[in-house]
Amino acid sequence: MCRNIRCLHNFDPPTTDDDVREAALQFVRKVSGSTRPSRANTAAFEQAIDEIADATRRMLDQLVTNAPPKNRELEALKGRERHEKRMEREVRIRTMST
């Protein structure tokens, strides 16, 4: 799955509709293989984004958990740390093979 699509469930503050729409946009871009649809496909692209965002919002509203809400800033920090480790590994691998 696309790395740009993030977990949206169980956050404090709660996930906004803008967050949900951004995730739907990333999903549609990934599935269609296009970041910008042609003029002929714009309506289908936008309809898919709207439908996926609506389904995602309904699902998020229905999910139940006993876990405490996650902190957005802490999760973003963890994500940056994972990214840095991944980049360090890639640099090590590339320098070892040369």
C-alpha positions as CSV (number, residue, x, y, z in Angstrom):
1,M,0.0,0.0,0.0
2,C,1.1,3.5,-0.6
3,R,3.3,4.9,2.2
4,N,1.4,8.2,2.0
5,I,-1.8,6.7,3.3
6,R,-1.7,6.9,7.1
7,C,-3.7,5.3,9.9
8,L,-6.6,7.5,10.7
9,H,-8.2,5.6,13.6
10,N,-8.1,6.5,17.3
11,F,-6.4,9.9,17.4
12,D,-6.7,12.8,19.7
13,P,-7.8,15.2,18.2
14,P,-10.0,13.1,16.0
15,T,-9.4,12.7,12.3
16,T,-10.9,15.5,10.3
17,D,-12.8,15.2,7.1
18,D,-9.9,16.8,5.3
19,D,-7.6,14.0,6.6
20,V,-10.1,11.4,5.3
21,R,-10.3,13.1,1.9
22,E,-6.5,13.3,1.6
23,A,-6.3,9.6,2.3
24,A,-9.0,8.9,-0.3
25,L,-7.2,11.1,-2.8
26,Q,-3.9,9.1,-2.2
27,F,-5.8,5.8,-2.6
28,V,-7.4,6.9,-5.9
29,R,-4.1,8.2,-7.2
30,K,-2.4,4.9,-6.4
31,V,-5.1,2.7,-7.9
32,S,-5.5,4.8,-11.0
33,G,-1.7,5.3,-11.5
34,S,-2.3,9.0,-12.1
35,T,-1.8,12.0,-9.9
36,R,-3.9,14.1,-12.2
37,P,-6.7,12.7,-14.3
38,S,-7.2,13.8,-17.9
39,R,-10.1,16.2,-18.4
40,A,-12.2,13.2,-19.7
41,N,-11.6,11.3,-16.4
42,T,-11.9,14.1,-13.9
43,A,-15.5,13.4,-13.0
44,A,-14.8,9.7,-12.4
45,F,-11.7,10.6,-10.4
46,E,-13.6,13.0,-8.2
47,Q,-16.6,10.7,-7.7
48,A,-14.2,7.9,-6.6
49,I,-12.6,10.2,-4.1
50,D,-15.9,11.3,-2.7
51,E,-17.2,7.7,-2.4
52,I,-14.1,6.4,-0.8
53,A,-14.0,9.4,1.7
54,D,-17.6,8.8,2.6
55,A,-17.0,5.0,3.1
56,T,-13.9,5.7,5.2
57,R,-15.6,8.3,7.4
58,R,-18.5,5.8,8.0
59,M,-16.0,3.1,8.9
60,L,-14.0,5.3,11.2
61,D,-17.2,6.5,13.0
62,Q,-18.2,2.8,13.6
63,L,-14.8,1.4,14.8
64,V,-14.6,0.7,18.5
65,T,-11.5,0.4,20.6
66,N,-10.5,0.2,24.3
67,A,-7.0,1.6,23.5
68,P,-6.3,5.2,24.5
69,P,-6.2,7.7,21.6
70,K,-2.8,8.1,19.9
71,N,-1.1,11.5,19.9
72,R,-0.6,12.8,16.4
73,E,2.7,14.6,17.2
74,L,4.2,11.5,18.8
75,E,3.1,9.3,15.9
76,A,4.6,11.8,13.4
77,L,7.8,11.7,15.3
78,K,7.9,7.9,15.3
79,G,7.2,8.0,11.5
80,R,10.1,10.4,10.9
81,E,12.4,8.1,13.0
82,R,11.3,5.0,11.0
83,H,12.0,7.0,7.8
84,E,15.5,8.0,9.0
85,K,16.4,4.4,9.9
86,R,15.1,3.2,6.5
87,M,17.2,5.8,4.7
88,E,20.3,4.9,6.8
89,R,19.8,1.2,5.8
90,E,19.5,2.1,2.1
91,V,22.7,4.2,2.3
92,R,24.6,1.4,4.0
93,I,23.3,-1.1,1.4
94,R,24.3,1.2,-1.5
95,T,27.7,2.0,-0.2
96,M,28.5,-1.7,0.6
97,S,27.7,-2.7,-3.0
98,T,30.1,-0.2,-4.6
